[in-house]
Structures are given as C-alpha cells and as structure tokens.
Amino acid sequence: MSKKNNDAAEKEITTAAQADLDDDLLDFDDDDPLSATSVSKKSLVIFFLIDTSGSMRGKKIGELNTVMEELIPEIRRVGEADTDVKVAVLTFSTDVTWMYSEPISIEDFEWSRLRADGVTSMGEAFKELSSRMSRNSYLNSPSLSFAPVIFLMTDGYPSDDYKAGLEALQANSWYKFGLKAALGIGSEANDDMLAEFTGTKDTVVHAYSGGQLAQMIKVVAVTASQIGSKSMTLSDETNEELGAEDVFAAKQKLLGQQIQEFINNQDEADTVSFDTGW
C-alpha cells in the first residue's frame, strides 16, 4: 500500500456511496463484511474475547469485572448518531461461553460479572468466534456494516492448539478486515503469541497492575471503537477512492499509532511492574 493511501483522510460519505465502493472492491468467497441494503444505520459489533481460566482468579478477574462495568457507558458515546454499536462477549476457560446469545445493543448491554476457573481453551475460542462472525449468525444486521472490533484479553499461554484455531479464524473475511487488539495481563502473558492474533505488535499492550489493567482496557476499547466506526474512503493527497484493503490497513495502523502514543506518554509510576500484587 502506498504512503499516500496509508495516510488517508477520514471523510464521511453517504451510505449509498459506501455500498457502491464495497460492491466494486470487495469480492469474498464467503461472507462480505460490508455488503448492505440501502438503509441509514451503520452497524459496528465489538467482540471481547476474555480469558476466565483459573490463573485469572482473584484480583485479576475482579479488576477486569470492575473496569468492564465502567467501560460500557464510555462506549455508549462512541460513533455517530447513525451508528448502531453492539457488544458480544466470549469467555474461554475449560469451556467456551458467550455472555449473551447474540450481540446486544450498547444502549441495552449490562455486564454480567465473570468468575475464573479451569484451563485456557483459546484455540476453541478462536474457532467459536469464527463460526459466529457470519451474516448468518452474529453479524446479520440488515444495515451497512463496519468491520468488527476484536479485543483479546489473557494472562497466560493457551492450553490447547491455538494455532489451529487461529488458522480457522484467519480464513474468516470479517476477521481479516476487522480491527484487532490484544491485552496481556501479568508476567505470564506472551506478547509474541498475542501479536500473531492481531497481526502487529503495535496493537498488543501489557498490564502488570490493576491500575494499568483499567487504563489499557479503556484506552484500547474506546480508541478501537472510535476508529472502527469511522468512514475512511479518500486519499487526502490524490482525492482518489481507497480500496477496501487500504481502508482497513489504514485503520489498523492508526489504532497502533494511537495505542503506542498512549503507552509512550504514560507516567513512570504507571509503567512499574506490580505482579506481586496480583
């Protein structure tokens, strides 16, 4: 992708124009993440994949529950009036479980506090996510759809074959074009493995204390949601329409830049490791 396209300006366009762009530039063998009928609302689904294995027991899961309860009102302010934001939460331990049977509108979403136990079936979670990211399942909105935001949080290494699950997920067009971020919690989380999930180390963050955990979840979730709900279609310098791959590459790059900017600007006290406090 050229530097000009990568530095795309963010400009709002009509739903009809975006739909035309999608029809011209996207040709998926399976699901088309952006195919849509002519309607006014645009849909954005935010997927949270959360490790609830036994190693998360205690302060980790307690802090996570608290910050997620605080996060929901902040996400309600994300997007424009014509954006229908929904939330889906997939937890994985020994079993893989959805918090709700379908994505819930952010206006109606209520956090259900999680408990931690069991092993880390991350590969199974990847397979389950892929099976649900479909027009026939969790992404069945009749409106024009932004590619989803996918946020993975874990404190350790998978206990199953995560690579097989990731391969299944990588074949999903929604995943391919979605905004992806990951959070490692505590000293045992493997950032290299998380970068395999996101595709870039720039969108992998790490938290070593409850305070960092709260900061990272809020910054990553809100920033990803804001970027995910934006239309980015024209090059500022050439005024030419961007291809779909360029649009989502530009969004993923922007997310990485904003996350790294936040990390670099943290106070020294916020970056001290407090693993002994878990």
C-alpha positions as CSV (number, residue, x, y, z in Angstrom):
1,M,0.0,0.0,0.0
2,S,1.4,3.4,-0.9
3,K,2.2,6.0,1.6
4,K,-0.4,8.3,0.2
5,N,-3.1,5.7,0.7
6,N,-1.8,4.8,4.1
7,D,-2.2,8.5,5.2
8,A,-5.8,8.5,4.1
9,A,-8.0,11.4,5.2
10,E,-11.1,10.5,7.2
11,K,-14.2,11.8,5.4
12,E,-17.8,10.9,5.9
13,I,-19.7,9.7,2.8
14,T,-23.3,8.6,2.2
15,T,-24.3,5.0,2.8
16,A,-25.1,4.6,-0.8
17,A,-21.7,5.7,-1.9
18,Q,-20.0,3.4,0.6
19,A,-22.2,0.5,-0.6
20,D,-21.1,1.2,-4.2
21,L,-17.5,1.2,-3.1
22,D,-17.9,-2.1,-1.3
23,D,-19.6,-3.7,-4.4
24,D,-16.8,-2.6,-6.6
25,L,-13.8,-3.5,-4.4
26,L,-14.8,-6.5,-2.2
27,D,-15.1,-10.0,-3.6
28,F,-15.1,-12.6,-0.8
29,D,-15.7,-16.2,-1.4
30,D,-17.9,-16.5,1.7
31,D,-19.2,-13.6,3.8
32,D,-19.0,-10.0,2.5
33,P,-18.4,-7.9,5.7
34,L,-19.6,-4.7,4.0
35,S,-22.4,-5.8,1.7
36,A,-25.6,-4.0,2.7
37,T,-29.0,-2.9,1.6
38,S,-29.9,0.8,1.3
39,V,-30.6,1.8,4.9
40,S,-29.5,4.7,7.0
41,K,-28.0,3.0,10.0
42,K,-24.4,1.6,10.1
43,S,-23.6,-1.3,12.3
44,L,-20.5,-2.0,14.4
45,V,-20.0,-5.1,16.6
46,I,-17.3,-5.0,19.3
47,F,-16.2,-8.5,20.3
48,F,-14.4,-9.0,23.6
49,L,-12.6,-12.4,24.0
50,I,-11.8,-12.8,27.7
51,D,-9.6,-15.4,29.4
52,T,-11.5,-16.7,32.5
53,S,-9.1,-19.6,33.3
54,G,-8.1,-20.4,36.9
55,S,-4.9,-18.2,36.7
56,M,-7.2,-15.2,36.3
57,R,-8.8,-15.9,39.7
58,G,-8.7,-13.2,42.4
59,K,-7.6,-9.7,41.8
60,K,-7.2,-10.1,38.0
61,I,-10.8,-11.1,37.3
62,G,-12.1,-8.7,40.0
63,E,-10.3,-5.7,38.4
64,L,-11.4,-6.8,34.9
65,N,-15.1,-7.0,36.0
66,T,-14.9,-3.6,37.6
67,V,-13.3,-1.9,34.6
68,M,-15.7,-3.5,32.1
69,E,-18.7,-2.2,34.1
70,E,-17.2,1.3,33.9
71,L,-16.3,0.9,30.2
72,I,-19.8,0.3,28.9
73,P,-21.1,3.9,29.5
74,E,-17.9,5.2,27.7
75,I,-18.6,3.0,24.7
76,R,-22.1,4.3,24.5
77,R,-20.6,7.7,23.4
78,V,-18.7,6.1,20.6
79,G,-19.8,6.6,17.0
80,E,-22.2,8.9,15.3
81,A,-26.0,9.1,15.7
82,D,-26.3,6.8,12.6
83,T,-24.0,4.1,14.1
84,D,-25.6,1.1,15.8
85,V,-22.9,-0.2,18.2
86,K,-23.4,-3.7,19.6
87,V,-21.3,-5.8,22.1
88,A,-20.6,-9.5,22.2
89,V,-18.5,-11.1,24.9
90,L,-16.9,-14.6,24.5
91,T,-15.2,-16.1,27.6
92,F,-12.8,-19.1,27.5
93,S,-11.6,-21.4,30.2
94,T,-12.2,-25.1,30.1
95,D,-15.4,-24.3,28.2
96,V,-16.1,-21.5,25.7
97,T,-19.2,-19.4,26.5
98,W,-21.0,-16.4,25.2
99,M,-22.2,-13.9,27.8
100,Y,-25.4,-13.4,25.7
101,S,-26.8,-15.5,22.9
102,E,-26.4,-12.6,20.4
103,P,-24.7,-9.2,20.2
104,I,-26.5,-6.7,22.4
105,S,-27.0,-3.0,21.6
106,I,-24.7,-0.9,23.7
107,E,-27.7,1.0,24.9
108,D,-29.2,-2.1,26.5
109,F,-26.0,-4.0,27.4
110,E,-25.4,-5.0,31.0
111,W,-22.2,-6.5,32.2
112,S,-22.5,-9.9,33.9
113,R,-19.7,-10.4,36.4
114,L,-17.3,-13.2,35.4
115,R,-15.7,-15.9,37.5
116,A,-12.4,-17.6,36.8
117,D,-11.7,-21.4,36.8
118,G,-10.3,-24.1,34.6
119,V,-7.8,-24.2,31.7
120,T,-7.2,-21.8,28.8
121,S,-9.0,-23.1,25.7
122,M,-8.0,-20.2,23.5
123,G,-7.9,-22.2,20.2
124,E,-11.5,-23.3,20.8
125,A,-12.5,-19.7,21.4
126,F,-10.9,-18.7,18.1
127,K,-12.9,-21.4,16.3
128,E,-16.1,-20.4,18.0
129,L,-15.6,-16.7,17.2
130,S,-15.0,-17.6,13.5
131,S,-18.2,-19.7,13.4
132,R,-20.2,-16.8,14.8
133,M,-18.7,-14.0,12.6
134,S,-21.1,-14.5,9.7
135,R,-24.1,-12.8,8.1
136,N,-26.0,-16.0,9.1
137,S,-25.2,-15.6,12.8
138,Y,-23.8,-12.7,14.9
139,L,-23.3,-10.3,12.1
140,N,-26.7,-10.5,10.5
141,S,-27.6,-6.7,10.6
142,P,-29.5,-5.6,7.5
143,S,-27.6,-2.3,7.6
144,L,-24.3,-1.4,6.2
145,S,-21.7,-2.9,8.5
146,F,-18.3,-1.6,9.6
147,A,-15.8,-4.4,10.0
148,P,-15.9,-5.6,13.7
149,V,-13.6,-4.6,16.5
150,I,-12.0,-7.7,18.1
151,F,-10.3,-7.3,21.5
152,L,-8.5,-10.3,23.1
153,M,-7.5,-10.4,26.9
154,T,-5.5,-13.1,28.5
155,D,-3.0,-13.7,31.3
156,G,-1.2,-16.8,30.0
157,Y,-0.4,-19.2,27.3
158,P,-3.2,-21.4,25.7
159,S,-3.6,-24.9,27.0
160,D,-4.9,-26.1,23.6
161,D,-3.8,-25.9,20.0
162,Y,-4.4,-22.2,19.5
163,K,-2.6,-22.2,16.1
164,A,-5.2,-24.5,14.6
165,G,-7.9,-22.2,16.0
166,L,-6.2,-19.1,14.7
167,E,-5.8,-20.6,11.2
168,A,-9.6,-21.2,11.1
169,L,-10.2,-17.6,12.3
170,Q,-7.7,-16.1,9.7
171,A,-9.8,-17.7,6.9
172,N,-12.8,-15.5,8.0
173,S,-13.2,-12.3,6.0
174,W,-14.7,-10.4,8.9
175,Y,-11.6,-11.2,11.0
176,K,-9.3,-10.3,8.1
177,F,-10.7,-6.8,7.8
178,G,-11.6,-6.3,11.5
179,L,-9.7,-4.0,13.9
180,K,-7.7,-6.3,16.2
181,A,-6.1,-5.6,19.6
182,A,-4.8,-7.7,22.5
183,L,-4.0,-7.2,26.1
184,G,-1.6,-9.4,28.1
185,I,-2.3,-9.4,31.8
186,G,0.6,-10.1,34.2
187,S,4.0,-11.6,33.7
188,E,3.0,-14.9,32.2
189,A,1.1,-13.4,29.1
190,N,3.0,-14.0,25.8
191,D,3.1,-10.8,23.7
192,D,4.6,-12.6,20.7
193,M,1.6,-15.0,20.7
194,L,-0.8,-12.1,21.0
195,A,0.9,-10.4,18.0
196,E,0.1,-13.5,16.0
197,F,-3.6,-12.8,16.7
198,T,-3.5,-9.0,16.0
199,G,-1.0,-9.2,13.1
200,T,1.2,-6.5,14.6
201,K,2.9,-5.8,17.9
202,D,1.7,-2.2,17.8
203,T,-1.8,-3.3,18.9
204,V,-0.6,-5.5,21.7
205,V,-0.4,-3.9,25.2
206,H,0.5,-5.3,28.6
207,A,-0.7,-4.6,32.1
208,Y,1.1,-5.6,35.3
209,S,-1.2,-4.0,37.9
210,G,-4.8,-3.3,38.5
211,G,-4.3,0.4,37.6
212,Q,-2.6,-0.5,34.3
213,L,-5.3,-3.0,33.5
214,A,-8.1,-0.4,33.9
215,Q,-6.1,2.1,31.8
216,M,-5.3,-0.3,29.0
217,I,-8.8,-1.8,28.6
218,K,-10.4,1.6,28.4
219,V,-7.9,3.2,26.1
220,V,-7.8,0.2,23.7
221,A,-11.5,-0.5,23.6
222,V,-12.6,3.2,23.2
223,T,-9.9,4.0,20.7
224,A,-10.6,0.9,18.6
225,S,-14.3,1.6,18.7
226,Q,-13.9,5.2,17.6
227,I,-11.6,4.2,14.7
228,G,-13.8,1.3,13.7
229,S,-16.9,3.5,13.4
230,K,-15.2,6.0,11.1
231,S,-15.5,6.1,7.3
232,M,-12.1,6.3,5.6
233,T,-12.5,6.3,1.9
234,L,-10.5,9.1,0.2
235,S,-6.8,9.9,-0.1
236,D,-6.1,13.4,1.2
237,E,-3.4,14.0,-1.4
238,T,-4.8,12.3,-4.5
239,N,-8.5,12.6,-3.7
240,E,-8.9,9.1,-5.1
241,E,-11.0,6.3,-3.6
242,L,-9.2,3.8,-1.4
243,G,-9.6,0.1,-1.9
244,A,-11.1,-1.9,1.0
245,E,-7.7,-3.4,2.0
246,D,-6.2,0.0,2.1
247,V,-9.0,1.3,4.2
248,F,-8.7,-1.4,6.9
249,A,-4.9,-1.3,6.8
250,A,-5.0,2.4,7.4
251,K,-7.4,1.9,10.4
252,Q,-5.2,-0.8,11.9
253,K,-2.2,1.4,11.5
254,L,-4.0,4.3,13.1
255,L,-5.0,2.1,16.0
256,G,-1.5,1.0,16.6
257,Q,-0.2,4.6,16.4
258,Q,-2.7,5.9,19.0
259,I,-2.1,2.9,21.4
260,Q,1.7,3.4,21.2
261,E,1.4,7.1,21.7
262,F,-0.6,6.4,24.9
263,I,2.0,3.9,26.1
264,N,4.9,6.3,25.5
265,N,3.2,9.1,27.3
266,Q,2.4,7.2,30.5
267,D,3.9,8.5,33.7
268,E,6.8,6.4,35.1
269,A,4.6,5.3,38.0
270,D,2.1,3.8,35.6
271,T,4.7,1.5,34.0
272,V,6.2,-0.1,37.1
273,S,5.5,-3.9,37.3
274,F,3.3,-4.9,40.2
275,D,3.0,-8.6,39.5
276,T,3.5,-9.4,43.2
277,G,0.2,-7.6,43.8
278,W,-1.9,-10.0,41.8
